[in-house]
């Protein structure tokens, strides 16, 4: 957590992966400082059979992250999408932009 705070002083964007679910993390007050200092959280266990990586696609973040069952959360805006519902993800000017598959535009989650 100390590292996250220090990096935020220099305007770094911080992304954290966890096997835990965000709904459980927010219930534990020991994580409050951490959540206040990160931008993106990927929750849920990685499932190889739902792997998303595509070495030929340069879409920003999606080609470098986990599996379709995981949720990628924008902590500051308190919304997230299942990765399987996303076409692309970009971090531009410190703003996380989700580009969903056409039929999934309203499938965002809130916490």
Helices and strands as residue ranges (DSSP letters): H 2-9, E 15-17, H 22-25, G 29-31, H 32-36, E 40-43, G 48-50, G 62-64, E 71-74, E 79-82, G 83-85, E 86-92, E 95-100, G 102-104, E 109-110
